[in-house]
Amino acid sequence: MKHIAFFVAALLLTGAACAQQTFPNRPMRMVIPWPPGQATDLVGRLIAQKLGEILGYQVIADNRPGAGGMIGTDIVAKAAPDGYTLLAASSGPVTISPLLMKTPYVPERDLAPIANAGFSPYLLVTQPSFAAANAREFVALVKANPGKYTFASSGTGATAHLIAEYFNSAAGIKATHVPYKGSVPALTDVISGQVNYMIETLAATMPHVRSGRLKAYGVALAKGSVLAPGIPPLATAADLPGFDAAAWIGVMVAAGTPKPLADKLTTAVDKALQSQDVRDKIMSVGIEVDYRRVDEMASYLRNQSARFAAIIKNNGIRIE
């Protein structure tokens, strides 16, 4: 019996090794937990198409929107850990939602990072007539008048809301939060002067900055952004050392995916993001390419989770 058990185990190990060596040997799918046209969808589709070319098998983009990205994310969290089901992962459902509500998955337990693809930079913006010439003056003015000024967001608990609270806390600002249902109505009221300021994605704000309808004081990424030339990082412009925030987009798989398969996928994503046409298309939708391999991405996600958890706790943020 011992010999039979050993033989069966050897066969299983051999089969697993062969599967890893021949991976992939059939089409794969990239689950995108957002509707078509959203930033994560656009980036996910670009990477899926390029991965198909690199790996030799089609990677099918599969939109599974709903519940703020949690439905599609849960599909991958519960998928077989065989490398054939990928997730176009992003900040909302992976980093922030689990901090604000009970989710059907635990990211650290159920998902494994493959590679970070990019960041969505956020800009601090006001109406052009706002009485501050630069970020330092902005902080000084608002800080000197606690409770007088208002800031908009696309909704309570949204990434933009949490980054704004992070900025306010770092700068010692006390302002009133005005939540909206989406960034468009929020920006509309900032442009009209009904709300004083907002920190929102570069994709949503930059067209208004270029047209002169908004004034930009700084970008939330500590290193600045190639997509916002001439706009300084808030870390230096507002004298906030270490201030660094963005929404991330990357690729993940189900936890338990064998390391050789994960490594092969990571290398393929690396090759995809080295392609200039892919990089240009990603940047054209307001996402800055920022490739990070498994370990670096995992470390970044842990840091982001800890940072946003502190923001939520310190500001008593709850989803009603």
Secondary structure, DSSP 8 states (H G I E B T S, - for coil): -HHHHHHHHHHHHHHHHHHHHT---S-EEEEE-S-TTSHHHHHHHHHHHHHHHHHSS-EEEEE---GGGHHHHHHHHTS-SSSSEEEEEEHIIIIIHHHHS--SS-HHHHEEEEEEEEEE-EEEEE-TT-S-SSHHHHHHHHHTSTTT-EEEESSTTSHHHHHHHHHHHHHT---EEEE-SSHHHHHHHHHHTSS-EEEEEHHHHHHHHHHTSSEEEEESSTT--TTSTT--BHHHHTT-TT----EEEEEEEETT--HHHHHHHHHHHHHHHH-HHHHHHHHHTT-EEEEE-HHHHHHHHHHHHHHHHHHHHHHT----
